[in-house]
Structures are given as C-alpha cells and as structure tokens.
C-alpha cells in the first residue's frame, strides 16, 4: 500500500495522522527533525521510520498521530543510498564525524580492485555495528562510550546488500550506490571496503535517495514544511 505524503494533499490533519517525506539537512539528527515537526505543527505524537546519521542527508519518513502505527512497516522497507568514500584514510567513526586517524597509500588501487571489493560485500552477511552508532548496549547509546574512547562488545547483525555499485572513480574518491536492507551501516561498508583494499577508507558523504517506493525527489525540505504549516493554519482559520 502506498501512502500519500502531505506535499501532495489538499488538506492535512496531523493529530489524526499524516505521512511526511522529509529531506533531512546535513548536521541534523533524525530526532531533531521529529522535534521540529512536533513543534512546528503542535502535534504530540511524532516518530520517524529509520534513523539517518547527522552527517547524512536525504529521505527521512516521519509519521504523526495514528500514522505512527505504520512506522515499523516503513522501517522494514529496502533502502537506497548514494555517496562517496575516501580511500587511503581511516577514522574512528568510519565517517567524517571524527578526524583522520591513519593514512595509507592508495595510488595502486584500480577500478577493478574497487569493483571486486564491492562485489565481495554484496549479498547476505553478518555486519558488526560501528561503535559510533545509536544502538543501545546495557541501556546506553554506543556513541556515548565511543566518544570517551571506549570500545564495547557488540553482536553482529544479519543484513542484505542487494546492490553495491561504483558510480565514479577519481582517486582517492570513489562514488557508489547501495541498495540494502534495514539495519545496514554504510559507514561500516566503507570501512570494510578499505580493509579489503588494504589502504583504508571512510564514508565522506551520504544521501538516502529511496525507502521502498518512496523517493527523495518527492520529499519536502524543512522550509517547505513551514510553508505547508502556514497553509494549514490559514485553512483551519
């Protein structure tokens, strides 16, 4: 079943329940977006379907009111991402949140090497979540311990990578597209790719372009949601 997002509706009712496709801006947490929508539309019940890291941008599904009952359904859907890895460098967070901790020579890496590493990371596999993640261990978010330099034992999770394709090759940068199951950490794929290539790699930038059949081009920016809010208030008045 396809739901109609508010950007395509004539009337909206946030308390009864609305389905919102948001283009999450860089630097915002998924919770930041939820909090902004809760405040913007003065609605108590708001939630999102699938966390997007602060340094990632792109599609975030947000539900209000009775539509929050569908959150688990959206969270199970296939995800699509595009982005860039930087080869020859490693960070503790596997992305650009932390500084580069190690550099290695990447100049001998070929297109074929990268494509081979991508292929080896395709399919069903067990993935170890990064320490810099929002996963809870003993009631505490892992990233809180990670920022103190602690490493906590984690369990691997079964994921499925349907597609892992190279879209550009301009060393040290490699563009990619990934289609995967829920729970897949693209940062970990970057790190694993770097390990396989022997030169290290981290996730430089990431955009989520699709969740199931819902696409980024149909999402609203926070500014556009503010315009919809004004339209909504005018309609109610």
Secondary structure, 3 states (H helix, E strand, C coil): CCCCCHHHCCCCCCCCCCEEEEEECCCCCHHHHHHHHHHHHCCCCEEECCCCCCCEEEEEEEEEHHHHHHHHHHHCCCEEEEEEEEECEEECCCECCCCEEEECCCCCCCHHHHHHHHHHCCEEEEEECCCCCCCEECCEEHHHHHCCCCCCCCCEEEEEEEEEEEEEEECCEEEEEEEECCCCCHHHHHHHHHHHHCCCEEEEEEEEEEECCEEHHHCECHHHHHHHHHHHHHHHC
